[in-house]
Amino acid sequence: MDGDAVVVTVVKLADDGSGDVVVRFHEAHGGRARATLTAGFRVADVTVTDLLERPLDGREPPVRDGDRLTVRLRPFELTTLRLRRC
């Protein structure tokens, strides 16, 4: 993850045993932030989820460029992404 204001707090496999990767991060400086997450694997799909890894309706997914995901965060916003591998 690039961007000094964004802190990654969790990288783990999804609780449902699917093999999906869950990444949780937040904006830590109290301002708006833009950061790019670069996955170390091919990403087939990305979903914004809640803390229980359930999809959030109405949330705009990150902008994708291959395996790079660009996110915009509000002050202190916590975001969880679920990455499905190819």
Residue pairs with C-beta under 8 A, 6 or more apart in sequence:
1 8
1 25
1 35
1 36
1 37
1 38
2 35
2 36
2 38
3 33
3 34
3 35
3 36
4 29
5 27
5 28
5 29
5 31
5 33
5 35
5 73
6 25
6 26
6 27
6 28
6 33
6 35
6 71
6 73
7 25
7 26
7 28
8 23
8 24
8 25
9 24
9 25
9 26
10 22
10 23
10 24
10 80
11 21
11 22
11 23
11 24
12 21
12 22
13 19
13 20
13 21
13 22
14 20
14 21
14 22
14 53
14 82
15 53
16 53
18 84
19 85
20 82
20 83
20 84
20 85
21 39
21 41
21 82
21 83
21 85
22 49
22 53
22 80
22 81
22 82
22 83
23 37
23 80
23 81
23 83
24 51
24 78
24 79
24 80
24 81
25 35
25 37
25 78
25 79
26 73
26 76
26 77
26 78
26 79
27 33
27 73
27 74
27 75
27 76
27 77
28 76
29 75
30 75
30 76
31 75
32 72
32 73
32 74
32 75
33 72
33 73
34 70
34 71
34 72
34 73
35 70
35 71
35 73
36 68
36 69
36 70
36 71
37 62
37 68
37 69
37 70
37 71
37 81
38 67
38 68
38 69
39 67
39 68
39 69
39 83
41 67
41 85
41 86
42 67
42 85
42 86
43 64
43 66
43 67
43 69
43 83
43 84
43 85
43 86
44 84
44 85
44 86
45 83
45 84
46 61
46 62
46 64
46 69
46 81
46 82
46 83
46 84
47 55
47 61
47 81
47 82
47 84
48 55
48 56
48 59
48 60
48 61
48 62
48 79
48 80
48 81
48 82
49 55
49 56
49 80
49 81
49 82
50 56
50 80
51 78
51 80
53 80
53 82
55 82
62 69
62 70
62 71
62 81
63 69
63 70
63 71
64 70
69 81
71 79
71 81
73 79
